Amino acid sequence: MFNVEHIRQDFPILHRQVNGKPLVYLDNAATSQTPQAVIDAIVDYYSNYNANIHRGVHSLSQEATDAYEEARIKIQHHFNAKFSHEIIFTSGTTHGINLVANGFSSLLKKGDEIIVSALEHHSNIVPWQMLCERSGATLKVIPMNLEGELIMSEYDKLLSAHTKLVFVNHISNALGTINPIKYIIDEAHKVGAAVLIDGAQSCPHIKPDVQALDVDFYVTSAHKMCGPTGEGMLYGKEDWLNKLPPYQGGGEMIDQVTFEKTTYAGLPHKFEAGTPNICGGIAFGAAIDYMNGIGFDAIADYEHELLEYATAKLSEIEGLKIYGTSKQKTSVVSFNLEGIHPYDVGTILDKLGIAVRTGHHCAQPIMDFYKIPGTVRASFAFYNTKEEVDTLVTGVKKAKMMLS
Ligand SMILES: *Cc1c(COP(=O)(O)O)cnc(C)c1O
């Protein structure tokens, strides 16, 4: 049984005040809050078995190694990867994307094409531009429509024998649109292109099955799904990970080192140079356990209710325009008040204890498309309530009154 009041008890931060008002945290698409179970995992690690992994013969090191590798297996099962060595621990989505983009430098040549989408986060645009500069490949962009959806007929036209890679986010962070990634993956495979999906916004809401999707690479960050910052994962099909060269050199990632020649370790260690965020990996596993304990079906149903409620209530405000109106959407409402800068609205909401994001949300091309400087973005998690939506609506009305 999904009981939001019980769930809120798991999150200490939700009980604090901001500017003398109870915190209403609606910036979940930027980072999620951390349940006690994950905080406990972090405290337990540093209190009881902090040690470097894969190196020591001593017991502490063994315990830390076991916990870290257990977390990898949890992540493998969560995403239904075939092998645990297909899960590479990273510092987050950005790291995972750069790892793959760097690896492809040596696999691409002039005349090759990379397709990205108009709905991308900057972290999914810049590394590909850099890759194009290095390799001579060309970047193509799947355009979007006014509802904030990718236009699939245009995608079909961009695909050709020149296409080597396609990079799309599963869900847009700025608008909440859920992209038709199964179609995107299948069509890319027909021309022999590999696909990387940015799952930073999907993993807090749904449980992706990488084998059913047949995706080549899938990346995400722990901190958007109740885990710690500076931690994430890259899933890659074994064949692809074997084909890519290592990203960073250092300890952990080698087999044998001499000054003449170094041979690299096998997967996953080849991509995990240096001491990793050991505690972060373990806490990521705890976050996945926590979310599965609540259940992704229950989370999706409840968040959908919040989305519909917030959309209806905000739409009643005269002069308020919502950006991103796809039917396939997660619990994000991006909006503006006519003639008022989003930053000013955000500042007033903060005074009322309401945390929203304002600005371009690291997705300037989307803002350019709508010819706006940015939006106010309220993004809901499963621990938000309808009462909090009401507080937001009252706050927005107040901001409108004060600013117009
Ligand atoms: C947050 C986000 C990223 C970047 O994640 P980091 O944790 O900052 O590396 C990339 N893509 C999308 C869609 C995001 O929402």
The ligand as a MOL file (V3000), in Angstrom:
LIG
                    3D

  0  0  0     0  0            999 V3000
M  V30 BEGIN CTAB
M  V30 COUNTS 15 15 0 0 0
M  V30 BEGIN ATOM
M  V30 1 C 20.9420 15.6540 -14.4720 0
M  V30 2 C 21.0520 15.2210 -15.8700 0
M  V30 3 C 22.2900 14.9540 -16.4520 0
M  V30 4 C 23.5920 15.1610 -15.7220 0
M  V30 5 O 23.6930 14.3730 -14.5950 0
M  V30 6 P 24.9520 14.5590 -13.6050 0
M  V30 7 O 24.5700 13.7880 -12.4000 0
M  V30 8 O 25.0660 16.0260 -13.3600 0
M  V30 9 O 26.1380 14.0150 -14.3180 0
M  V30 10 C 22.3150 14.5050 -17.7500 0
M  V30 11 N 21.1840 14.3270 -18.4580 0
M  V30 12 C 19.9690 14.5750 -17.9230 0
M  V30 13 C 18.7450 14.3360 -18.7450 0
M  V30 14 C 19.8610 15.0340 -16.6240 0
M  V30 15 O 18.6760 15.2930 -16.1120 0
M  V30 END ATOM
M  V30 BEGIN BOND
M  V30 1 1 1 2
M  V30 2 1 2 3
M  V30 3 2 2 14
M  V30 4 1 3 4
M  V30 5 2 3 10
M  V30 6 1 4 5
M  V30 7 1 5 6
M  V30 8 2 6 7
M  V30 9 1 6 8
M  V30 10 1 6 9
M  V30 11 1 10 11
M  V30 12 2 11 12
M  V30 13 1 12 13
M  V30 14 1 12 14
M  V30 15 1 14 15
M  V30 END BOND
M  V30 END CTAB
M  END
